[in-house]
Amino acid sequence: MHSGRLRVILDACVLYPAPIRDLLLTFADQRLYQPLWSKEIQNEWKRNLLANRPDLSEDQLNWTIGRMNDSFPDANVTEYEPYISSAMLPDEDDRHVVAAAIKGKADVIVTFNLKDFPKTELEALDIMVVHPDKFVLNVIDLDKQAAVQGFRKMVSRLKNPPLTNEDVLNTLEKNEINNGVIALRKLLS
């Protein structure tokens, strides 16, 4: 069932960095869009994070994934496997993302890997592919007040160590959310 809100597949590469994951899920919690993912997408970012961050445990990341699934019970796309063969992509390892987008009736896939999701292939499926910075900017433009409120809530949750708005904005900039940060800075000033 399509609720009228934008339905968005979050690729593993945008769920991997905690600052981006937190911002995107905070905006979803503000009902600015409907997030979508699959178990395979979740497993991919978890596997990569465990490989690159020995200070994190599988239990910690399973807890995070559990919270994500509890907070967004309609986000987890299942039974998308029959659509995998119809997704013609340069990297076969990304076909499951498009298959989940098709099954989940997604409007958008948010990913850093734009080259792996050819625009023409996805336009034929009526799915847009967007860089997370552009997506954040678009979401802010949808409802500036809700976006700022969500951002402030997110910052207030960050207590170990406590961070300021500017600390979080700087971290997001380091994670390639440049235009989104510019927009948030203007709205917060």
HELIX and SHEET records of a PDB file:
HELIX    1   1 ALA A   12  LEU A   15  1                                   4    
HELIX    2   2 ALA A   18  ASP A   29  1                                  12    
HELIX    3   3 LYS A   39  ASN A   52  1                                  14    
HELIX    4   4 GLU A   58  SER A   71  1                                  14    
HELIX    5   5 GLU A   81  SER A   86  5                                   6    
HELIX    6   6 GLU A   92  ASP A   94  5                                   3    
HELIX    7   7 ARG A   95  LYS A  103  1                                   9    
HELIX    8   8 LEU A  114  ASP A  116  5                                   3    
HELIX    9   9 LYS A  119  GLU A  123  1                                   5    
HELIX   10  10 PRO A  132  LEU A  142  1                                  11    
HELIX   11  11 LYS A  144  ARG A  157  1                                  14    
HELIX   12  12 ASN A  165  LYS A  174  1                                  10    
HELIX   13  13 ASN A  178  LEU A  188  1                                  11    
SHEET    1   A 5 ASN A  76  VAL A  77  0                                        
SHEET    2   A 5 GLN A  34  SER A  38  1                                        
SHEET    3   A 5 ARG A   7  LEU A  10  1                                        
SHEET    4   A 5 VAL A 108  VAL A 110  1                                        
SHEET    5   A 5 MET A 128  VAL A 130  1                                        
END                                                                             
